[in-house]
Amino acid sequence: MTKKHRLDTVHAEGEMVREKMPLPPEHIRLPEDAMPTWFNIVRARDYKSWTAIDLEHAANLASCLCDLERLRHEVRREGDIIHNPRGTPIVNPKHNLLETLSRRSVALSRMLHVHAEATVGKSEDHAKRSSRHKAIHDGLDDNRHDGLLARAH
C-alpha cells in the first residue's frame, strides 16, 4: 500500500507543478483543432489521476467538442431551415447531429469527472470560491504583478 500524502503542503504543490500534462494516446488521431480543448479537459483533473482509458475518452470528448463547434458554424452559415432537393423547407439535419454530440459530450464529461460539480463543487459552495478567486486575481491584475508569483497560462 502506498502512503498518501497531504495535498495542502508545499511538497505536494511542488509535485503537482512538476507533473507533465498528459498527451493524447499515440493511437488516437486527434485533430489539431481539438488540441486546445484537449488541454482544457486534462487540466480539469490532477495529471496523475488520468488512466490510459480515461485519456482515450478525453480524446473522444475533445474531438466531440471540436465537431460541435464546427457544426455550430455550419448551421449558422446555412441557417436553421434549409431546402431539400425538392425545394421544401426543412429543419437543417445538422441540428440532430448537434443534439447527439451535445448529449455525448455531457455523458463523457460526467464519466471523466470533468463536469462543473466535479471540478468546482456544488453550486452553493461555488459562490464563496468565485468571490475569493476574483479578489485574488483582481489583486494580481492591478498592474502591480512583480513577477514573483507563478501565473497560470
Helices and strands as residue ranges (DSSP letters): H 10-18, G 32-34, H 35-43, G 47-49, H 52-78, E 81-83, E 89-91, H 94-112, H 116-120, H 123-140
